[in-house]
Amino acid sequence: MSAQVLERPELKDADTGPEMFHYVRKEKIAESAVMGTFVVALCGEKFPVTKTPKPGSPVCPKCKEIYDSYRE
């Protein structure tokens, strides 16, 4: 797996908790936002990008853990 910089687009349309943002491959964000294709987050969630995170937005703990492990 490549160690490219990842961005945080939107997520969680589930009714199971607060909306969280996930880390996905940067190059897939625009394609998903325009075409409606699904992206796959580091944690395995699949969803179309429909929102942009704001500073302080909640981040998926699994994605954050995986992302932080790449930076070490």
N, C-alpha and C positions, 0 to 999 in steps of 0.2 A: 504494500500500500504506500502511496506517495505521501510525503510529509508537506504537501502544499498548504498554504494558509487557508483556513476555513472561515466562512462567515456564518452568522446566525440569522437564518430567516425565521419564519413563524412556525407555529404549530398548533397544537393540540385542540382538535375539534371534538374530542371525546368529552363526555359528561362526567368524567371521573375526577376532575380537579381543576385547579386554576390553569389558565393558558400558559404554556411554557414555550420557550424558543429553543430550537435545536441547532446543532452544528451540522452543516452540510458542505459539500464541495462548492467552492465559490463559483466555478464556471457553470454550474447547473442552476443557479438562482434565477438569472435573467430568463433562461429558456423556460423554466417552470412558470415564472410569473407571466410570461407572454403566451406561451402555448398551453399552459395548464397541465403540463406533464408532472408526474410525481417525482420527488427527490427522495433519497434515502439518507437519513441522519446517521451519525456515528453510532447511535444506540440501536439502530435498526428500524426506527419509525419511518413510515412512508406516508407522504402527504404532498399536496401541491402548495407552492409558495403563494401566499395571498397577503401577507403583512410584512412590514419591516420592523425589527425590534427597536425600541428606544433605549437609551442608556438607563440601566437599572432594571431592565425587564428580567423576569425570572428565566433562568437557564436550566434545561434538563440536567439533573445531577449525573446521569450516566454519560451523556455527551461531554460534559465538563471534565469528568474523570478521564475519559478516553483522550480528549484533546490535550489535557495537561500532561498525560503520559507521553505524548509525541514531543512535547517541548523540553523534556528532561534530557 
